[in-house]
Amino acid sequence: MTAVRRTCLILPLLGLSITGLCQAGPEQTRETKSELLFNLALLSQMPNRQTQDTYAICAFEEDIGHLKATALESQKLQNLQIFLVTVKAPADVKRCNLLYIQDYSTQKPLELQQIIQKESVLTVVYNGNKFSEYGHVEISEQDKHYQFALNLSSAKQAGIVFDTRLIKLATNIIN
């Protein structure tokens, strides 16, 4: 068996690390993206949001295939079990703690934006998606590594607070 050489991103957050986006293929990319979402959720707070029994990480049907359920659902966040949820319509976003958008496009971005802001849903958007201007975190891939930018003004409007460690690791801060 040949060993796969890995050139990976290691992001030490709270003693955790993300290893991935290596040359191991799409499965490893899905796992890495899921681990990145977990760490973004871990270092973000939504103090205005009602307490829930579970932590829902959501993606629209077009995007759910970019994430790995086992990488997320094997974790706990703020003592809550994490569930990966497929969203079928913008109104379903109300039950989400974190929303991941990659390929999804909507004819009514204002409706989705209003729900996200009102419900304090941390929104992570993959670079290049038209919805990225409304997101709180924008992730991108460069040289086989993930990077992310934080939109502080959008996050503040939604009542989302980022940990200072996350702010220090961001490649770009948008005010």
MARBA-3410 file (N, C-alpha, C, O; in Angstrom, 1 decimal):
175
0.8,-1.2,0.0,0.0,0.0,0.0,0.9,1.2,0.0,1.8,1.3,0.8 ~ 0.6,2.2,-0.9,1.4,3.4,-0.9,0.9,4.4,0.0,-0.4,4.6,0.2 ~ 1.7,5.1,0.7,1.3,6.2,1.6,1.0,7.4,0.8,1.6,7.8,-0.2 ~ -0.1,8.1,1.3,-0.5,9.4,0.6,0.2,10.5,1.3,0.1,10.6,2.6 ~ 0.9,11.3,0.6,1.6,12.5,1.2,0.6,13.5,1.4,-0.2,13.9,0.5
0.5,14.1,2.6,-0.5,15.1,3.0,0.2,16.4,3.3,1.1,16.6,4.1 ~ -0.3,17.4,2.5,0.0,18.8,2.8,-1.3,19.4,3.3,-2.1,19.7,2.4 ~ -1.4,19.5,4.5,-2.7,19.9,5.1,-2.7,21.2,5.9,-1.6,21.6,6.3 ~ -3.8,21.7,6.2,-4.0,22.8,7.1,-4.1,22.3,8.5,-4.9,21.4,8.7 ~ -3.4,22.8,9.4,-3.5,22.5,10.8,-3.9,23.7,11.5,-3.2,24.7,11.5
-5.1,23.7,12.1,-5.6,24.9,12.7,-5.8,24.6,14.2,-6.9,24.1,14.5 ~ -4.9,24.9,15.1,-5.1,24.6,16.5,-6.0,25.5,17.2,-5.6,26.6,17.6 ~ -7.2,25.1,17.4,-8.2,25.9,18.1,-8.6,25.1,19.3,-9.2,24.0,19.2 ~ -8.4,25.7,20.5,-8.8,25.0,21.7,-8.3,23.6,21.8,-9.1,22.7,22.3 ~ -7.1,23.4,21.4,-6.6,22.0,21.5,-7.0,21.1,20.4,-6.7,19.9,20.4
-7.8,21.6,19.5,-8.3,20.8,18.4,-7.5,21.1,17.1,-6.9,22.1,17.1 ~ -7.5,20.2,16.2,-6.9,20.5,15.0,-7.7,20.1,13.8,-8.4,19.1,13.9 ~ -7.5,20.8,12.7,-8.2,20.4,11.5,-7.1,19.9,10.6,-6.1,20.6,10.3 ~ -7.2,18.7,10.1,-6.2,18.2,9.2,-7.0,17.8,7.9,-8.0,17.1,8.1 ~ -6.6,18.2,6.8,-7.3,17.8,5.7,-7.1,18.7,4.5,-6.1,19.4,4.3
-8.1,18.6,3.6,-7.9,19.2,2.2,-6.6,18.7,1.7,-5.9,19.5,1.1 ~ -6.3,17.5,1.8,-5.1,16.9,1.4,-5.4,16.3,0.0,-6.4,16.5,-0.6 ~ -4.4,15.6,-0.5,-4.6,15.0,-1.8,-5.3,13.6,-1.7,-5.1,12.7,-2.5 ~ -6.1,13.5,-0.6,-6.8,12.2,-0.4,-8.2,12.1,-1.1,-8.8,11.1,-1.0 ~ -8.6,13.2,-1.7,-9.8,13.1,-2.5,-11.0,13.8,-1.8,-10.9,14.4,-0.8
-12.2,13.6,-2.5,-13.4,14.3,-2.1,-13.9,14.0,-0.7,-14.4,14.8,0.1 ~ -13.7,12.7,-0.3,-14.1,12.3,1.1,-13.4,13.1,2.2,-14.0,13.5,3.1 ~ -12.1,13.2,2.0,-11.3,13.9,2.9,-11.6,15.4,2.9,-11.6,16.1,4.0 ~ -11.9,16.0,1.8,-12.4,17.4,1.6,-13.7,17.6,2.4,-13.8,18.6,3.1 ~ -14.6,16.7,2.3,-15.9,16.8,3.0,-15.6,16.8,4.5,-16.3,17.5,5.3
-14.8,15.9,5.0,-14.5,15.8,6.4,-13.8,17.0,6.9,-14.1,17.5,8.0 ~ -12.8,17.5,6.1,-12.1,18.8,6.5,-13.1,19.9,6.6,-13.0,20.7,7.5 ~ -13.9,20.1,5.6,-14.9,21.2,5.6,-15.8,21.1,6.8,-16.1,22.1,7.5 ~ -16.2,19.9,7.2,-17.1,19.6,8.4,-16.3,20.0,9.6,-16.9,20.6,10.5 ~ -15.1,19.6,9.7,-14.3,20.0,10.9,-14.1,21.5,11.0,-14.1,22.0,12.1
-13.9,22.1,9.9,-13.8,23.6,9.9,-15.1,24.2,10.4,-15.0,25.1,11.2 ~ -16.2,23.7,10.0,-17.5,24.3,10.4,-17.6,24.1,11.9,-18.1,24.9,12.6 ~ -17.2,22.9,12.4,-17.3,22.6,13.9,-16.5,23.7,14.6,-16.9,24.2,15.6 ~ -15.3,23.9,14.2,-14.4,24.9,14.9,-14.9,26.3,14.8,-14.8,27.1,15.7 ~ -15.5,26.7,13.7,-16.1,28.0,13.5,-17.3,28.1,14.5,-17.5,29.1,15.1
-18.1,27.1,14.6,-19.2,27.1,15.5,-18.8,27.1,17.0,-19.3,27.8,17.8 ~ -17.7,26.4,17.3,-17.1,26.4,18.6,-16.7,27.7,19.1,-16.8,28.1,20.3 ~ -16.1,28.5,18.2,-15.6,29.8,18.5,-16.5,31.0,18.2,-16.1,32.1,18.0 ~ -17.8,30.7,18.0,-18.8,31.7,17.8,-19.9,31.6,18.8,-20.3,30.5,19.2 ~ -20.5,32.7,19.2,-21.5,32.6,20.2,-22.7,33.4,19.6,-22.6,34.4,19.0
-23.9,33.0,20.0,-25.1,33.6,19.6,-25.9,33.9,20.9,-26.9,33.2,21.2 ~ -25.5,34.9,21.7,-26.2,35.1,23.0,-27.7,35.5,22.9,-28.4,35.3,23.9 ~ -28.1,36.0,21.7,-29.6,36.4,21.6,-30.5,35.2,21.2,-31.7,35.3,21.2 ~ -29.8,34.1,20.9,-30.6,32.9,20.5,-31.2,32.1,21.7,-30.5,32.0,22.7 ~ -32.4,31.6,21.5,-33.0,30.8,22.6,-32.2,29.5,22.8,-31.7,29.0,21.8
-32.2,29.1,24.0,-31.5,27.8,24.3,-32.3,26.7,23.6,-33.5,26.6,23.6 ~ -31.5,25.7,23.1,-32.1,24.6,22.3,-31.5,23.3,22.9,-30.6,23.3,23.7 ~ -32.2,22.2,22.6,-31.8,20.9,23.0,-30.7,20.3,22.2,-30.0,19.4,22.7 ~ -30.6,20.7,21.0,-29.5,20.2,20.0,-28.9,21.4,19.3,-29.4,22.5,19.3 ~ -27.8,21.1,18.7,-27.1,22.1,17.8,-27.2,21.7,16.4,-26.7,20.7,16.0
-28.0,22.4,15.6,-28.3,22.1,14.2,-27.3,22.8,13.3,-27.3,24.0,13.2 ~ -26.5,22.0,12.6,-25.7,22.5,11.5,-26.5,22.1,10.2,-26.7,20.9,9.9 ~ -26.8,23.1,9.4,-27.7,22.9,8.3,-27.1,23.3,7.0,-26.1,24.0,6.9 ~ -27.6,22.7,5.9,-27.2,23.0,4.6,-28.4,22.7,3.7,-29.2,21.8,3.9 ~ -28.5,23.5,2.6,-29.6,23.2,1.6,-29.3,21.9,0.9,-28.1,21.4,0.9
-30.3,21.4,0.2,-30.1,20.1,-0.5,-28.9,20.1,-1.5,-28.2,19.1,-1.6 ~ -28.7,21.3,-2.1,-27.5,21.4,-3.1,-26.2,21.3,-2.4,-25.2,21.0,-3.0 ~ -26.2,21.6,-1.1,-24.9,21.7,-0.3,-24.6,20.6,0.7,-23.5,20.4,1.1 ~ -25.6,19.8,1.0,-25.5,18.8,2.1,-24.4,17.8,1.7,-23.7,17.2,2.6 ~ -24.2,17.5,0.4,-23.2,16.5,0.0,-21.8,17.0,0.2,-20.8,16.2,0.0
-21.6,18.3,0.4,-20.2,18.8,0.7,-19.8,18.6,2.1,-18.6,18.9,2.4 ~ -20.7,18.1,3.0,-20.3,17.9,4.4,-20.4,16.4,4.7,-21.1,15.6,4.1 ~ -19.7,16.1,5.8,-19.7,14.7,6.3,-20.4,14.6,7.6,-19.9,15.1,8.6 ~ -21.6,13.9,7.6,-22.4,13.8,8.8,-21.6,13.2,10.0,-21.7,13.7,11.1 ~ -20.9,12.1,9.8,-20.2,11.5,10.9,-19.2,12.4,11.5,-18.9,12.3,12.7
-18.5,13.2,10.8,-17.5,14.1,11.3,-18.2,15.2,12.2,-17.6,15.6,13.2 ~ -19.4,15.5,12.0,-20.1,16.5,12.8,-20.9,15.9,13.9,-20.8,16.3,15.0 ~ -21.7,14.8,13.6,-22.6,14.3,14.6,-21.9,13.4,15.7,-22.5,13.0,16.6 ~ -20.6,13.2,15.5,-19.8,12.5,16.6,-19.3,13.5,17.6,-18.7,13.1,18.6 ~ -19.6,14.8,17.4,-19.1,15.9,18.3,-20.3,16.4,19.2,-21.5,16.2,18.9
-19.9,17.1,20.2,-20.8,17.9,21.0,-20.3,19.3,21.1,-19.1,19.6,21.0 ~ -21.3,20.2,21.1,-20.9,21.6,21.1,-21.8,22.3,22.2,-23.0,22.2,22.2 ~ -21.1,22.9,23.1,-21.8,23.6,24.3,-22.7,22.6,25.0,-23.9,22.9,25.3 ~ -22.2,21.4,25.1,-22.9,20.2,25.7,-24.2,19.8,25.0,-25.1,19.2,25.5 ~ -24.3,20.2,23.7,-25.4,19.8,22.9,-24.9,18.9,21.8,-23.9,19.0,21.2
-25.8,17.9,21.5,-25.5,16.9,20.4,-25.7,17.7,19.1,-26.6,18.5,18.9 ~ -24.7,17.5,18.2,-24.8,18.1,16.9,-25.6,17.2,15.9,-25.4,16.0,15.9 ~ -26.4,17.8,15.1,-27.1,17.1,14.0,-26.9,17.9,12.7,-27.0,19.1,12.7 ~ -26.7,17.2,11.7,-26.6,17.7,10.3,-28.0,17.6,9.7,-28.6,16.6,9.6 ~ -28.5,18.8,9.3,-29.9,18.9,8.9,-30.0,19.4,7.5,-29.3,20.4,7.1
-30.8,18.8,6.6,-31.0,19.3,5.2,-32.2,20.2,5.3,-33.2,19.9,5.8 ~ -31.9,21.4,4.7,-32.9,22.5,4.6,-33.5,22.5,3.3,-32.8,22.4,2.3 ~ -34.8,22.5,3.2,-35.5,22.4,1.9,-36.0,23.8,1.5,-36.2,24.0,0.3 ~ -36.3,24.7,2.4,-36.8,26.0,2.1,-36.2,27.0,3.0,-35.8,26.7,4.2 ~ -36.1,28.3,2.6,-35.5,29.3,3.5,-36.2,29.4,4.9,-35.5,29.7,5.9
-37.5,29.2,5.0,-38.2,29.2,6.3,-37.6,28.2,7.2,-37.7,28.4,8.5 ~ -37.1,27.0,6.7,-36.6,26.0,7.6,-35.3,26.4,8.3,-34.9,25.8,9.2 ~ -34.7,27.5,7.9,-33.4,28.0,8.4,-33.6,28.4,9.9,-32.6,28.5,10.7 ~ -34.8,28.7,10.3,-35.1,29.2,11.6,-34.6,28.2,12.7,-34.3,28.6,13.8 ~ -34.6,26.9,12.4,-34.2,25.9,13.4,-32.7,25.6,13.4,-32.2,24.8,14.1
-31.9,26.3,12.5,-30.5,26.1,12.4,-29.7,27.0,13.3,-30.1,28.1,13.6 ~ -28.6,26.5,13.8,-27.6,27.3,14.6,-26.6,27.8,13.6,-26.1,28.9,13.7 ~ -26.2,26.9,12.7,-25.2,27.3,11.7,-25.7,26.8,10.3,-26.3,25.7,10.2 ~ -25.6,27.7,9.3,-26.0,27.3,8.0,-24.8,27.4,7.0,-24.1,28.4,7.0 ~ -24.6,26.3,6.3,-23.5,26.3,5.3,-24.1,26.4,3.9,-25.0,25.7,3.6
-23.5,27.3,3.1,-24.0,27.6,1.8,-22.8,27.5,0.8,-21.8,28.2,1.0 ~ -22.9,26.6,-0.2,-21.9,26.5,-1.2,-22.4,26.6,-2.6,-22.0,27.6,-3.3 ~ -23.3,25.8,-3.0,-23.9,25.8,-4.4,-25.3,26.4,-4.4,-25.8,26.7,-5.5 ~ -25.9,26.6,-3.2,-27.3,27.1,-3.2,-27.4,28.5,-3.7,-26.5,29.3,-3.4 ~ -28.4,28.7,-4.5,-28.7,30.1,-4.9,-30.2,30.3,-4.8,-31.0,29.3,-4.9
-30.6,31.5,-4.5,-32.0,31.7,-4.2,-32.5,33.0,-5.0,-31.7,33.9,-5.3 ~ -33.7,32.9,-5.4,-34.3,34.1,-6.1,-34.7,35.2,-5.1,-34.9,36.3,-5.5 ~ -34.7,34.8,-3.8,-35.2,35.8,-2.8,-34.1,35.9,-1.7,-34.3,35.4,-0.6 ~ -32.9,36.4,-2.0,-31.9,36.5,-1.0,-32.3,37.3,0.2,-31.8,37.1,1.3 ~ -33.1,38.3,0.0,-33.5,39.2,1.1,-34.3,38.4,2.2,-34.1,38.6,3.4
-35.2,37.6,1.7,-36.0,36.7,2.7,-35.0,35.9,3.5,-35.2,35.8,4.7 ~ -34.1,35.2,2.9,-33.1,34.4,3.6,-32.3,35.2,4.6,-32.0,34.8,5.7 ~ -31.8,36.4,4.1,-31.0,37.2,4.9,-31.8,37.7,6.2,-31.2,37.7,7.3 ~ -33.0,38.0,6.0,-33.8,38.5,7.2,-34.0,37.4,8.2,-34.0,37.6,9.4 ~ -34.2,36.1,7.7,-34.4,35.0,8.6,-33.1,34.8,9.4,-33.1,34.6,10.6
-31.9,34.8,8.7,-30.6,34.6,9.3,-30.4,35.7,10.4,-29.9,35.3,11.5 ~ -30.6,36.9,10.1,-30.4,38.0,11.0,-31.3,37.9,12.2,-30.9,38.0,13.4 ~ -32.6,37.7,12.0,-33.6,37.6,13.1,-33.3,36.4,14.0,-33.5,36.6,15.2 ~ -33.0,35.3,13.4,-32.8,34.1,14.2,-31.4,33.9,14.7,-31.1,32.8,15.4 ~ -30.4,34.8,14.4,-29.0,34.7,14.8,-28.4,33.3,14.3,-27.9,32.6,15.1
-28.5,33.1,13.0,-28.0,31.8,12.5,-26.6,32.2,11.9,-26.4,33.0,11.0 ~ -25.6,31.5,12.5,-24.2,31.7,11.9,-24.2,31.2,10.5,-24.5,30.0,10.3 ~ -23.8,32.0,9.5,-23.9,31.6,8.1,-22.5,31.6,7.6,-21.8,32.6,7.6 ~ -22.1,30.4,7.1,-20.8,30.2,6.5,-21.0,29.9,5.0,-21.7,29.0,4.6 ~ -20.4,30.7,4.2,-20.6,30.7,2.8,-19.3,30.4,2.1,-18.2,31.0,2.4
-19.3,29.5,1.1,-18.1,29.2,0.3,-17.9,30.3,-0.7,-18.8,30.8,-1.3 ~ -16.7,30.7,-0.8,-16.2,31.7,-1.7,-16.8,31.5,-3.1,-16.8,30.4,-3.7 ~ -17.3,32.6,-3.7,-17.9,32.5,-5.1,-19.4,32.3,-5.1,-20.0,32.6,-6.2 ~ -20.0,32.0,-4.0,-21.4,31.9,-4.0,-22.0,33.3,-3.9,-21.5,34.2,-3.2 ~ -23.0,33.6,-4.6,-23.6,34.9,-4.7,-24.1,35.4,-3.3,-24.3,36.6,-3.1
-24.4,34.4,-2.4,-24.9,34.8,-1.1,-23.8,35.2,-0.1,-24.1,35.6,1.0 ~ -22.5,35.2,-0.6,-21.4,35.5,0.3,-21.4,36.9,0.9,-20.9,37.1,2.0 ~ -22.0,37.8,0.2,-22.1,39.2,0.8,-23.0,39.2,2.0,-22.9,40.2,2.8 ~ -23.9,38.2,2.2,-24.8,38.2,3.3,-24.3,37.3,4.5,-24.9,37.3,5.6 ~ -23.2,36.5,4.2,-22.8,35.6,5.2,-21.9,36.2,6.3,-21.5,37.4,6.2
-21.7,35.5,7.3,-20.8,35.9,8.5,-19.4,35.5,8.3,-18.5,36.1,8.7 ~ -19.2,34.3,7.7,-17.9,33.7,7.5,-17.9,33.3,6.0,-18.8,32.6,5.5 ~ -16.8,33.6,5.3,-16.6,33.2,4.0,-15.4,32.3,3.9,-14.3,32.8,4.3 ~ -15.5,31.1,3.5,-14.4,30.2,3.4,-14.0,30.0,2.0,-14.8,30.1,1.0 ~ -12.7,29.8,1.8,-12.1,29.6,0.4,-11.0,28.6,0.5,-10.4,28.4,1.6
-10.7,28.1,-0.6,-9.6,27.1,-0.7,-8.5,27.8,-1.6,-8.7,28.3,-2.7 ~ -7.3,27.7,-1.0,-6.1,28.3,-1.8,-4.9,27.4,-1.5,-4.6,27.1,-0.3 ~ -4.3,26.9,-2.5,-3.1,26.1,-2.4,-3.4,24.9,-1.4,-2.6,24.6,-0.6 ~ -4.5,24.2,-1.7,-4.9,23.1,-0.9,-5.1,23.3,0.6,-5.0,22.4,1.4 ~ -5.4,24.5,0.9,-5.7,24.9,2.3,-7.0,25.8,2.4,-7.3,26.5,1.4
-7.7,25.6,3.5,-8.9,26.5,3.7,-8.4,27.8,4.4,-7.6,27.8,5.2 ~ -9.1,28.8,4.0,-8.9,30.1,4.6,-10.3,30.7,4.9,-11.3,30.2,4.3 ~ -10.4,31.6,5.8,-11.7,32.2,6.0,-11.6,33.7,6.4,-10.6,34.1,6.9 ~ -12.7,34.4,6.0,-12.8,35.8,6.3,-14.0,36.0,7.1,-15.0,35.2,7.0 ~ -14.0,36.9,8.0,-15.1,37.2,8.9,-15.8,38.5,8.6,-15.1,39.5,8.4
-17.1,38.5,8.5,-17.8,39.8,8.2,-18.4,40.2,9.6,-19.5,39.8,10.0 ~ -17.6,41.1,10.2,-18.0,41.5,11.6,-19.3,42.3,11.6,-20.1,42.2,12.6 ~ -19.5,43.2,10.6,-20.7,44.0,10.7,-22.0,43.2,10.5,-23.0,43.4,11.2 ~ -21.9,42.2,9.6,-23.1,41.3,9.3,-23.3,40.4,10.6,-24.4,40.2,11.0 ~ -22.2,40.0,11.2,-22.3,39.1,12.4,-22.9,40.0,13.5,-23.8,39.5,14.3
-22.5,41.2,13.7,-23.0,42.0,14.8,-24.5,42.3,14.6,-25.3,42.2,15.6 ~ -24.9,42.5,13.4,-26.4,42.7,13.1,-27.2,41.5,13.5,-28.3,41.6,13.9 ~ -26.6,40.3,13.3,-27.3,39.0,13.7,-27.1,38.7,15.1,-27.7,37.7,15.6 ~ -26.3,39.4,15.9,-26.1,39.1,17.3,-25.1,38.0,17.5,-25.2,37.3,18.5 ~ -24.2,37.8,16.5,-23.2,36.8,16.6,-21.8,37.4,17.0,-21.4,38.4,16.5
-21.2,36.7,18.0,-19.9,37.2,18.5,-18.8,36.2,18.3,-19.0,35.0,18.5 ~ -17.7,36.6,17.7,-16.6,35.7,17.4,-15.6,35.8,18.5,-15.3,36.9,19.0 ~ -15.0,34.6,18.9,-13.9,34.6,19.8,-12.7,35.3,19.2,-12.5,35.2,18.0 ~ -11.9,35.9,20.1,-10.8,36.7,19.6,-9.8,35.8,18.9,-9.1,36.2,18.0 ~ -9.7,34.5,19.3,-8.8,33.5,18.7,-9.2,33.3,17.2,-8.3,33.2,16.4
-10.5,33.3,17.0,-11.0,33.1,15.6,-10.7,34.4,14.8,-10.3,34.3,13.6 ~ -10.8,35.5,15.4,-10.5,36.8,14.7,-9.1,36.8,14.3,-8.7,37.3,13.2 ~ -8.2,36.4,15.2,-6.7,36.4,14.9,-6.4,35.5,13.8,-5.4,35.7,13.0 ~ -7.1,34.4,13.6,-6.8,33.4,12.6,-7.4,33.7,11.2,-7.0,33.1,10.2 ~ -8.4,34.6,11.2,-9.0,35.0,9.9,-8.0,35.6,8.9,-7.1,36.4,9.4
-8.2,35.3,7.7,-7.3,35.9,6.6,-7.8,37.3,6.3,-7.0,38.1,5.7 ~ -9.0,37.6,6.6,-9.6,38.9,6.2,-10.7,39.2,7.2,-11.5,38.4,7.6 ~ -10.7,40.5,7.6,-11.8,41.0,8.5,-12.6,42.0,7.7,-12.0,43.0,7.3 ~ -13.9,41.9,7.6,-14.7,42.8,6.9,-15.5,43.6,7.9,-16.3,42.9,8.6 ~ -15.4,44.9,8.0,-16.2,45.7,8.9,-17.4,46.3,8.3,-18.1,47.0,9.0
END
